[in-house]
Amino acid sequence: MNPILTSIVLGLTAAAANIFGGTIIVQRHWERRYLKYFVALGAGFMLSTALVEVVPTSLELGGHYAAFLILLGYLIIHFFEHTVTPHFHFGEETHHDEFLHPHKGLSVLIGLLIHTFFDGIAIAAGFLVSNWLGWLIFLAVFLHKIPEGFTVASVMLASGRSRTYAWTTSVLLGAATLAGVLTMALFRHQVNEGLPLAAGVTIYVAASDLIPEVNKEPGAKMALVVFLGVATLFVLDYFFHGH
């Protein structure tokens, strides 16, 4: 299948996961406790995919310039998620006092929109380089898509917004993901820039957003799920790429 068409189809799939995450939070009777396992598994798989596959490929394509873009991608998400938005974490938001002013919820939404836009960039850039890299990046992105939608809807509810408004923001995240895919498809000749930027974003989300959430959980169970995420990458590489 054409890499752009594949990217669009999988971008839509990732967007649907965002919306599903938002649906979980606005439908009170839906089970939520298993989301933390997605966070842990996604953290391990994303971090290993970024460091073992995406970063080396980016450096092969762009050399020293790519290293600068990896750092830039990391700092862009840090700026929007933790500088513009001082109070941000993945998962259900229970600190309603932190969101007495609606603009704080809006700042979280903006940060996540930037992040999900680069999710789309990453998926398309991966497929433009190789089918293997594209599928790995898609899996890494998909694993944290449900928690993304869950997080943004939860923040909106904490800031006093309606359930419909909260769910709509998860739809916006899905739209931003698809917009990233289409942008990379339009500027496909800039894949040497798009891939390292996405690598920096992926490292940030895994190491600075998801791992801290895992570390809040008591006991070793969640940490072991992170290692399972890492092991999954190497199993896939051994059976589907190395041979």
Residue pairs with C-beta under 8 A, 6 or more apart in sequence:
3 124
3 127
3 128
3 131
3 134
4 124
4 127
4 128
4 185
4 188
6 127
6 131
6 134
7 123
7 124
7 127
7 128
7 134
7 181
7 184
7 185
8 178
8 181
8 182
8 185
10 123
10 134
10 138
10 181
11 120
11 123
11 124
11 177
11 178
11 180
11 181
11 182
12 178
13 138
13 142
14 119
14 120
14 123
14 138
14 141
14 142
14 145
14 174
14 177
15 145
15 173
15 174
15 175
15 177
15 178
16 174
17 142
17 145
17 146
17 149
17 174
18 116
18 145
18 146
18 148
18 149
18 170
18 171
18 173
18 174
18 177
19 149
19 167
19 170
19 171
19 174
20 146
20 149
21 35
21 145
21 146
21 147
21 148
21 149
21 150
21 151
21 153
21 170
22 149
22 150
22 152
22 153
22 166
22 167
22 169
22 170
22 171
22 173
23 30
23 149
23 167
23 170
24 30
24 31
24 32
24 35
24 146
24 149
24 150
24 153
25 32
25 92
25 149
25 150
25 153
25 154
25 157
25 166
26 153
26 157
26 163
26 164
26 166
26 167
32 92
32 150
35 91
35 146
35 147
35 150
36 91
36 213
36 214
36 217
36 222
37 222
37 225
38 143
38 144
38 146
38 147
39 90
39 91
39 144
39 147
39 210
39 213
39 214
40 210
40 214
40 217
40 222
40 223
40 225
40 226
40 229
41 143
41 225
41 226
41 228
41 229
41 232
42 140
42 143
42 144
42 147
42 206
42 210
42 229
43 144
43 206
43 207
43 210
43 211
43 213
43 214
43 226
43 229
44 206
44 225
44 226
44 227
44 228
44 229
44 230
44 231
44 232
45 139
45 140
45 143
45 229
45 230
45 232
45 233
46 140
46 141
46 143
46 144
46 202
46 205
46 206
46 210
46 229
47 203
47 206
47 207
47 211
47 229
47 230
48 229
48 230
48 233
48 234
49 136
49 137
49 139
49 140
49 202
49 233
50 140
50 199
50 202
50 203
50 206
51 203
52 233
52 237
53 133
53 136
53 233
54 122
54 126
54 133
54 137
54 195
54 198
54 199
54 202
55 70
55 196
55 199
55 203
57 129
57 133
57 195
58 66
58 69
58 70
58 195
58 196
58 199
59 66
59 67
59 196
61 129
61 191
61 192
61 195
61 196
62 69
62 192
62 193
62 195
62 196
66 192
66 195
66 196
67 196
69 193
69 196
69 197
69 200
70 196
70 197
70 199
70 200
70 203
71 200
72 197
72 200
73 118
73 196
73 197
73 198
73 199
73 200
73 201
73 203
73 204
74 200
74 201
74 203
74 204
75 200
76 114
76 118
76 197
76 200
76 201
77 111
77 114
77 115
77 118
77 200
77 201
77 204
77 205
77 208
78 204
78 208
80 110
80 111
80 114
80 115
81 88
81 111
81 112
81 114
81 115
81 204
81 209
82 88
82 208
84 107
84 110
84 111
85 104
85 107
85 108
85 110
85 111
87 95
87 98
87 99
87 104
88 108
88 111
88 209
89 151
89 209
89 212
89 213
90 144
90 147
90 148
90 151
90 209
90 210
90 213
91 147
91 150
91 151
91 154
91 213
92 150
92 151
92 154
93 99
93 151
93 154
93 155
93 157
93 158
94 158
95 158
96 158
96 159
98 104
98 158
99 105
99 155
99 158
99 159
99 160
100 159
101 159
102 159
102 160
102 161
104 159
105 155
105 156
105 158
105 159
105 161
108 151
108 152
108 155
109 152
109 155
109 156
109 169
109 172
112 148
112 151
112 152
112 173
113 172
113 173
113 176
114 176
115 148
115 201
115 205
116 148
116 173
116 174
116 176
116 177
116 180
117 176
117 177
117 179
117 180
117 183
118 180
118 197
118 198
118 201
119 141
119 145
119 177
119 180
119 198
119 201
120 176
120 177
120 178
120 179
120 180
120 181
120 182
120 183
120 184
121 180
121 181
121 183
121 184
121 194
121 197
121 198
121 201
122 137
122 140
122 141
122 180
122 195
122 198
122 199
122 201
122 202
123 134
123 137
123 138
123 141
123 177
123 180
123 181
123 184
124 134
124 180
124 181
124 182
124 183
124 184
124 185
124 188
124 194
125 137
125 184
125 191
125 194
125 195
125 198
126 133
126 134
126 135
126 136
126 137
126 138
126 195
126 198
127 133
127 134
128 134
128 184
128 188
128 191
129 191
129 195
132 240
132 241
136 233
136 236
137 198
137 202
140 202
141 177
143 229
144 205
144 210
145 177
147 210
148 170
148 173
149 170
149 173
149 174
150 170
152 166
152 169
152 170
152 173
153 166
153 167
153 169
153 170
154 166
156 165
156 166
156 169
157 163
157 166
184 190
184 191
184 194
187 194
211 226
214 222
214 223
214 225
214 226
215 223
